[in-house]
């Protein structure tokens, strides 16, 4: 994995490269970023750059013996640890290394759900067990074989339970030229004893334009389709790539149509629309609701006078500006709350027909009967 293959994150890449050039490589680092931001591929590219035999100005060479081994994730000085679903108490990450190599090579932006699909998870909970902690200590007690550094990339240290305290000594006092890179999403779920021993590197979500450009160039999406997916992804390339597998698009047109039917209180047409949405499939339903939530939040920014913060394509911005003439902030916020509840229930396999009909009725109540305006008027001075 080279830096040039990672979407966006130019500032982070430059910071990592500079730390190597200036010999300021911390022995224990925490790459903290939301899912789909590229934290894991950044860690692998950083490790490859450190081990490269012929470093370029802004990347590893990709051609030396070290880089060729890194590209196959088979370098003797590169080690991985990650959550897994142990069938036996002696299982460690090495037990699943072939599946890990296949999963990462297929999609470096994988998440735990994607990783689960490569394993026989059954009903087990993912974790990093005590046997894996002992294996880490054993692997890192030796000097590097070929490269200047022996590197361990520990993906999702949130799944280290109290057994993770067994790693404290080797993290704090490692062998010379031993590097720990922890790749995490939730800082609050990491053991404080481990957190305090690492240097934090915050990885931001990807920019909408970065995801859009990637989808157009690498996945042959049209400008409009890429823009919609990028908008829905909320900075996660993982989510954006998963959306490519879905059949339905045009969430903007559908969502605005839904609001118009609810605003006009067209009961029969609303029922027919709810039936159509119920047939879309669970993932499309979730993305439809996610789009509605994001779109109405942009409307709230417009209503609040913060138009400079709005990031909508031109056609959708025009629609949003028109909607703000017939909607107040409280109504938009109330509809967002209903959509968030619906998203929660869709994730938990609620009956979609009943669910979307109920949400429609709640939106009609908010928009058509102006209940919020009436309630607010009670507290307004005459």
N, C-alpha and C positions, 0 to 999 in steps of 0.2 A: 504494500500500500504506500503510494507516494502522496505528498501534499497536493499535487496537481490534480489528483483524482477525487479530492474532497470538495464538496460544494461549499462555496463561501468561506466564512471564518478567516478571512485574510489577515486580520489583526492578530488573531490567536496564532496562526501559522508563523507570522513574523516574530512574534514574541518567543515562541518555542525555538525557532532557528537561532535567534539572537542569544538565547541562554546557552546554547551549545557553543556558538562561536566565542562567547565571552567566558566560557568555562564556569558557568553558574548553574549547573545542573543539580537540583536538589535530589537527594536519594529517595525521598518519599513525597509523591505528588498526588493531589486529588483533582481529577478532571470532573467538575461538577456542571452538568447541563441537562436541560429537559430532553425527554426522548425525541429522537429524530434530529437533534442538533448537530450530530457528528462527533460526539465525544469519544466514542470507541474507535472509529477510523482515525481520528486525530492521534489517539494514543499509539496505535499501531504504526502510523506514518512517522511519528516522533521517534519511536523505538527503532524503526528502520533507518532513519536519518542518523541517529546516534551510532548505529553499528555499520553504516555504509563505509566501504573502503575507499571511495572516491567521491566524497561529498561535493555537490554543486553549490553554487551561491545560494540557491533558494529551495533545494530539494535533494533527496538522495539520487544517486545516479540511475538506479533501476537495472543496472547491468552487471555489477560486480557479483562475486560468489555469495556474499552476504545478502545482497538485495534479492537475488534469485531464490534463496532459501526463505527469506521473509515473505516473498510473494506467495509461497506455498504454505506459509506458517509452519515451517519445519526447521527453523534455525535452532541449533542446540542450546543457544543462550537466550532464547525467547520462550517464556512460559506463560500459560494462561490459567486463570482460575475463574470460575463462574458458578452460578447456582445450577443445581441439577436435581433430578428426582431419583434419589438413591433407592435401589432395590435391596442392597445389602449394606450393612454398617461400614464395611471396608471400602465401599465405592468412593472414588475420588474423581477429580476432573479428568485425569488421564483415561479413565474408563470410557469417557465420552468424547475423546479428543478428535476422532475421525468425524463424528457428527458436527462438532464445533467448527472444524476446518471447512466442512461443506457449507454450513449455515453462514459463516462469515464471508466466505468467498462468493456465495450467491447473493448475499445482501449485507454489506458492512453496517448498514443502518438498522439491523435487526433489533427487535424488542423481545421481552420475555415470552410473549404469546407466540411469536415467530419461532423462537428457540424451542418452545414446548413442542411444536409440531415435528421437530426432528427427533424427539425422544418419546419413549413409551412412558408417559407421565402418569397414566391411570388417574387415581384420585389423590396422588401424593402431593405434598407441598414442596415447592422448590426451596432449597437452602444450601449453604456451604457448611459442611459438617466438620466435626473435630478431626476425622480421618484426613480430610483435605487440608486442614490447618497443619497437621503434622507433616503431610506430604510437602507442603510449601516450605516448611522449615528445613526439611531434608534436602530438597532441590537447591535451596539457596545457601546451603552451608558450604558449597563448593565454589571454587574460583571460576571465572568465565573460561570456556573452552576455546573459542575462536575470536570473539570480539572484545572490544575494550570494556563492554558492560554485559552483565547478566541482568536480564530484565523480566520482571513479573508484571503482567497486566491483569489486575483483578477487577472483573466486570461485576457491577452491582454489589458492592460491599454491604449494602442494606440487608442482604440475606445472610450476613454473618451474625449469628446469635452470640451469646456470652462466650461461646467457644473461641470467638475471635480474639479474646484477650491472650490466647496462647501465642499470638503473632507479635505481641507488643515488643518483646525484647529484640527480635530479629528486625523489626521495622525501625526501632530506635538505634540499634547497634548492628547494622548489617555488615556482611563481608565487604571488603573494598570493591568499588566499582559495581555494586549491586543496586539496582534501581527498582523501586516499587511505583507503579502507576495504578491508582485506584480510579475507576470510572463509575460515577454515581449519578443518580437523578434526584434523590431526596436526602438532603443533608441531615434533616432531623432524625432520620432512621438509622444513621450510622453510629456505631458505638463511639461515645465521646472520647474514650481512651485512645481509639485509633485516629479519630478526627484531629485531636490535638497534636498528633505527631506527623501531620502531613502539611505540605504547602499547597494552598488552595489556588486552583486555576478555574475561574468561572467561564463556562462556554455559553454564550447567548443563543436564543432561538435564531433560526435562519430568517433572513429578510424575505418578504413575499416575492420581490423581483428575482432573487437568487433561485428560489424554488421554481418560479415560472420559467426562467431561462433554462434551467436544467430539464424541465419537462418538455420544452419545445425542442431543445437540441438533442437530448438523449432518448426521449420517448416518443418523438414524432407527434406531439400534441399541437393542436391549433392554438393560436394566441388566446382566443376566448376561453377554450377549454382549460388551458394551462393556468390562466388567470383565475378562473373559478376554483380549480383544485388548490392552487397556492393560497387563495384567500381562506378556504375552508381548513387548510392544514394547520393554521396557527403556528407557523414556523417549524413544523415537524416534517422532514422529508420522508420519514417512515410512514406517516399518515398519508402524505401525498401519493407515495408509491402504491399503498394499499388501495387508494381510491381509483387508481387506474384499472383495477380489476372489476369495478362496478359498471353496470350496464346503463344506468340512468344518469343524465346530467340535466342542465337547465333548471337548477333549483331556484334560481332567482325568479324566473317566469312563474313557476309553480307556486312559490311562496307568496308572491304579490297577488296572484289570482286567488289564493286562499284568503288572504286578508280582505280583498275586495268583496268576496262572497260573504264573509263574516260581517263586514261593515254594512253591507246592504241587507243583512239578515235574510238571506235566501236559503231557507231551511232545507228544501229538497235538494238543491244544488250542493249545499254544504255536505249533506249526507252522501251524495254521489262522489264528491271529492274525497271524503274520508275513506270511502271504499277503494278508490284508486290508490291512495297513499298506502293503504293496508296491504296492497298487492305488490308493493315495490321491493319487499325484502328488508330484513332487519338492518343491514348495514346502510342501505340507501335511506331508510327511514331516519337512522341516526344522523347521517350527513345532511339530510333535508332539515332536520331540527337544528343541527349545529349551524347550518347556513342562516336559518331564521334568527337564531340567537345573535350571531355575529352581525347580521344586517341591521337588526333593531338597535344593537349597541352603537353602531355607527350613526343611526338616526338620533339616538340620545345625545351624541356628541354635537350633531348639527343643532338640535333643539337647545342645547346648553351654550351655544355660541362658540363651540370649539371646532369649527369646520376645518381648521388647519391640521387637525389631528386625524381627519377622516381619510381612509385609504380604500376607496372604492373605484372600480372601473367607471368610465364616463357614463355609460348607459345606466348603471345601477345608482350612481350618484344622482343623476337626474331624477330617477324614481324616488330616491330617498328625500330629495329636496321637496318634491311634490307632496310626499306623505307628511312631512313636518307641518304642512299647512292645515292638516285635518287631525293631527294627533298631538297630544301633549306628552311630556317626559314621563309622567306617572303612568299613563296608559301603556307606553312602550315598555316601561320597566315591569308592569304587571303582566304583560304578554310574555316577556322574556322569562319571568318566573314560572309561568305555565309551561312554556316550552322546555325549560330545564327539568321540571318535574316529569314531563312526558319522555324526555331523553333518558332519565333515570329508569323509568318503567319499561321502556323499549329494551334497554340493556338487560333487564331482568325478565324478558320474554312475556311482557304483558300482552293481552289480546289487542292487536293493533287497530282493529275496526272500532272496538269500544273506546280505546284510548284516544284515537284521533277525533272521534265524534265528540267525546267529552271535552277535549281541548278546544275544538271548534265552538262548542257552546259557551265555554269560558271566555273565548275571544269575542264572541257576539255580545256577551254580557258586558265586557269591558268597553267595546267600541260602539255598539248600537244603542245601548241603554245609557251610556255616559255616566255610569255609576260613580266612577272616580271623580269626574268633574262635579257631580252633584254633591258628593261627600266633601270635596275640597271647598265648594261654594259655601257650605255651612260655617266654615271658619274664616271666610273672607269678610272684611268690613264692608258695610253698605256704602 
